[in-house]
């Protein structure tokens, strides 16, 4: 039997979409298009400019910087 439970940063994605009203693909593109490159700078931007909570912002940035699609 295969365990299909989503783990890691992607486990936040369903609640991120529900809470903030944007698809994850939109958030990832926003992060990729940012001139910022450091993890915590990107997290700070998402929190300050878009009102994301720390956990959601951190998960999106971690996934993006790890090469997630």
C-alpha positions in Angstrom: 0.0 0.0 0.0 1.4 3.4 -1.0 1.2 6.4 1.4 0.0 9.3 -0.7 -0.1 11.8 2.2 1.5 15.1 1.1 4.4 16.0 3.4 6.8 18.9 3.7 6.0 22.4 2.5 3.4 21.2 0.0 1.2 20.1 2.9 0.4 23.8 3.5 -0.8 24.4 -0.1 -4.5 23.4 0.2 -5.0 25.7 3.2 -2.9 28.4 1.6 -5.2 28.5 -1.4 -8.3 28.5 0.7 -7.2 31.1 3.1 -5.6 33.6 0.7 -7.7 33.0 -2.5 -4.8 32.5 -4.9 -3.7 29.3 -6.5 -0.3 28.0 -5.4 1.0 28.4 -9.0 0.4 32.2 -8.7 2.3 32.4 -5.4 5.2 30.4 -6.8 5.4 32.7 -9.9 5.3 35.7 -7.6 8.3 34.3 -5.7 10.2 33.4 -8.8 9.7 36.8 -10.3 10.9 38.6 -7.2 14.3 40.3 -7.3 14.9 39.0 -3.8 16.8 35.8 -3.5 17.2 35.1 0.3 14.7 32.8 2.0 13.7 35.2 4.8 13.6 38.2 2.6 11.1 36.4 0.4 9.1 35.3 3.4 9.1 38.8 4.8 7.8 40.2 1.5 4.9 37.7 1.3 4.0 38.5 4.9 4.3 42.3 4.6 2.9 42.8 1.1 0.3 40.0 0.9 -0.6 39.3 4.5 0.4 35.7 4.5 1.1 34.0 7.8 4.7 32.9 8.6 4.0 29.2 8.1 2.3 29.6 4.7 4.9 32.1 3.4 7.7 29.9 4.6 6.3 26.8 3.0 5.8 28.6 -0.4 9.3 30.0 -0.3 10.9 26.7 0.8 9.1 24.8 -2.0 10.1 27.4 -4.6 13.8 27.6 -3.6 14.0 23.8 -3.6 13.0 23.8 -7.2 9.3 22.8 -6.7 6.8 23.4 -9.4 
